[in-house]
Amino acid sequence: IHLRNLIADRSPAKIDAVITSPPYANALPYIDTQRLSLIFLGLLGAKELRQYERRLTGSREITQTERKALEERIGRNDADLPGEITHFINCLLETVRESATAGFRKQNSPALLYRYFEDVKATLLEAAKWLKPGGAFAMVVGRNTTEVDGVKYVIPTPDFIRKLGRGLGYYVETFREMDTYPRYELHNGNSVRTEA
């Protein structure tokens, strides 16, 4: 509550640290959990849900018009993302455009990835305004995958976020790989094995 008020009031007070575990790029279960939490805690009504959902970091909700606009922005790199990130996204965009079997979810992936890293960049910039000099920003996030025509593409989210942070003036003090708890049955095939 205090942190929420601090941000809403734009108080000049500074904070020592930010600790977060944001959704992975295009990771649906995290968005589902966020949605349920917001409704359960009474922070969001059912009528507001759809509009709010579209703005969540990692959301897979996108219209065709939004997708096309984002695809244009990918080519220009309007968000000024590091070259390694835009190269990966451009390669994936080319792949899904050439695919005869990629459905709408796969077609949306490159635009959603671009929007995701644009949102993470905005988060890092906003946090920098509130952190004391030398303050810490701790993030726990994992790699994700997408598959096109039977080829699996690993989205190295932790590595990309490190590069993004460095470009914004953060320095990486510690980077650790951690095992995740095992998923079973239906979720086992889609689970990540490590977070960082």
C-alpha positions in Angstrom: 0.0 0.0 0.0 2.7 2.5 0.9 4.6 1.8 -2.4 1.4 2.2 -4.4 0.7 5.6 -2.7 4.3 6.7 -3.2 4.0 6.2 -6.9 0.5 7.7 -7.2 1.6 10.8 -5.3 4.8 11.2 -7.1 6.5 11.9 -3.8 10.2 12.9 -4.1 11.1 10.1 -1.6 13.3 7.4 -3.0 13.3 3.7 -2.5 16.2 1.2 -1.8 15.2 -1.7 -4.0 12.7 -3.2 -6.4 12.1 -6.9 -6.4 9.8 -8.4 -9.0 9.0 -11.6 -10.9 7.2 -10.3 -14.0 5.5 -12.6 -16.6 7.7 -14.2 -19.1 7.2 -13.1 -22.7 3.8 -14.4 -23.9 3.5 -16.7 -20.9 -0.2 -17.2 -20.5 -0.4 -18.8 -17.0 1.2 -15.7 -15.4 -1.4 -13.5 -17.0 -4.2 -15.9 -15.8 -2.8 -15.7 -12.2 -2.6 -11.9 -12.4 -6.2 -11.7 -13.7 -7.5 -13.9 -10.9 -5.5 -12.1 -8.2 -6.8 -8.7 -9.3 -10.4 -9.8 -9.2 -10.1 -11.8 -6.0 -8.4 -8.9 -4.2 -11.2 -6.5 -5.4 -8.7 -4.4 -7.3 -10.4 -4.8 -10.6 -14.0 -5.4 -11.6 -15.2 -7.8 -14.3 -16.1 -4.9 -16.6 -12.6 -3.4 -16.4 -10.9 -6.7 -16.9 -10.7 -6.9 -20.7 -9.4 -3.4 -21.1 -6.8 -3.8 -18.3 -5.7 -7.2 -19.5 -4.5 -5.7 -22.8 -2.1 -3.4 -21.0 -0.4 -6.1 -18.8 3.2 -6.8 -19.4 3.3 -10.2 -21.2 -0.3 -10.1 -22.4 -1.1 -12.1 -25.5 -4.2 -9.9 -26.2 -3.7 -8.0 -29.4 -5.8 -6.9 -32.4 -4.8 -7.4 -35.9 -4.4 -3.6 -36.3 -2.2 -3.4 -33.3 -0.1 -6.3 -34.5 0.5 -4.7 -37.9 1.4 -1.4 -36.3 3.9 -3.2 -34.0 5.4 -5.1 -36.9 6.1 -1.8 -38.6 7.7 -0.5 -35.4 9.9 -3.7 -35.2 11.4 -2.8 -38.6 12.2 0.8 -37.4 13.0 -0.3 -33.8 11.0 2.7 -32.5 11.6 1.5 -28.9 15.4 1.6 -29.4 15.8 -2.0 -28.1 19.3 -3.6 -28.2 20.2 -5.0 -31.6 20.3 -8.6 -30.4 16.7 -8.4 -29.3 15.4 -6.8 -32.5 17.5 -9.3 -34.6 15.8 -12.2 -32.8 12.3 -10.7 -33.2 12.9 -9.9 -36.9 14.1 -13.5 -37.6 11.0 -14.8 -35.8 8.8 -12.4 -37.8 10.3 -13.6 -41.1 9.8 -17.2 -40.0 6.1 -16.9 -39.2 5.4 -14.9 -42.4 6.9 -17.7 -44.4 5.2 -20.4 -42.5 2.2 -22.1 -44.1 1.0 -23.5 -40.8 1.5 -20.7 -38.2 -1.9 -19.9 -36.7 -2.8 -16.5 -35.3 -1.1 -17.1 -32.0 2.2 -17.7 -33.8 1.6 -14.8 -36.2 1.2 -12.6 -33.1 4.4 -13.7 -31.4 6.9 -11.3 -32.9 4.7 -8.2 -32.3 4.0 -9.4 -28.7 7.7 -10.0 -28.0 8.5 -6.5 -29.2 5.8 -5.0 -27.0 7.0 -7.1 -24.1 10.5 -5.9 -24.2 9.3 -2.3 -24.8 7.2 -2.7 -21.6 10.2 -4.1 -19.7 12.3 -1.2 -20.8 9.6 1.2 -19.6 9.6 -0.6 -16.2 13.3 -0.3 -15.9 13.2 3.4 -16.8 10.4 4.1 -14.3 12.2 2.1 -11.5 15.4 4.1 -12.1 13.4 7.3 -11.3 12.5 6.0 -7.9 15.6 4.1 -6.9 18.2 5.7 -4.7 21.7 6.0 -6.4 23.1 2.5 -6.1 19.7 1.0 -5.4 19.0 -2.5 -6.5 16.5 -3.9 -9.0 16.1 -7.6 -8.6 14.1 -9.5 -11.2 13.4 -13.3 -11.5 12.4 -14.3 -15.0 12.8 -17.4 -17.1 13.4 -18.3 -20.7 10.4 -19.1 -22.8 9.9 -20.9 -26.1 7.8 -20.7 -29.1 7.5 -23.3 -31.9 7.0 -22.7 -35.6 6.8 -25.5 -38.2 8.2 -28.0 -35.6 11.2 -25.8 -34.9 11.5 -24.6 -31.3 12.8 -21.1 -30.7 14.2 -20.3 -27.2 13.4 -16.8 -26.1 16.3 -15.9 -23.8 14.4 -13.4 -21.7 16.9 -13.1 -18.8 19.8 -12.5 -21.2 17.8 -9.9 -23.2 16.7 -8.1 -20.0 20.3 -7.9 -18.9 21.3 -6.3 -22.1 18.4 -4.0 -22.0 19.3 -2.9 -18.4 22.9 -2.4 -19.3 21.9 -0.1 -22.1 19.9 2.0 -19.6 22.7 2.4 -17.1 22.1 -0.5 -14.8 24.9 -2.8 -14.1 24.6 -6.5 -13.3 25.9 -7.4 -9.9 24.7 -11.0 -9.8 23.2 -13.3 -12.4 22.1 -16.7 -11.1 20.4 -19.7 -12.8 17.9 -21.4 -10.5 16.0 -24.6 -11.0 12.2 -24.3 -11.0 9.9 -26.6 -9.2 8.8 -29.5 -11.5 5.4 -29.3 -13.3 3.5 -32.5 -13.8 1.1 -34.0 -16.3 -0.5 -31.5 -18.7 1.9 -28.6 -17.8 5.1 -30.6 -17.9 5.7 -30.1 -21.6 5.3 -26.4 -21.5 7.2 -25.7 -18.3 10.6 -23.9 -18.0 13.4 -25.7 -16.3 15.3 -22.7 -15.0 14.8 -19.1 -14.0 17.5 -16.5 -13.6 
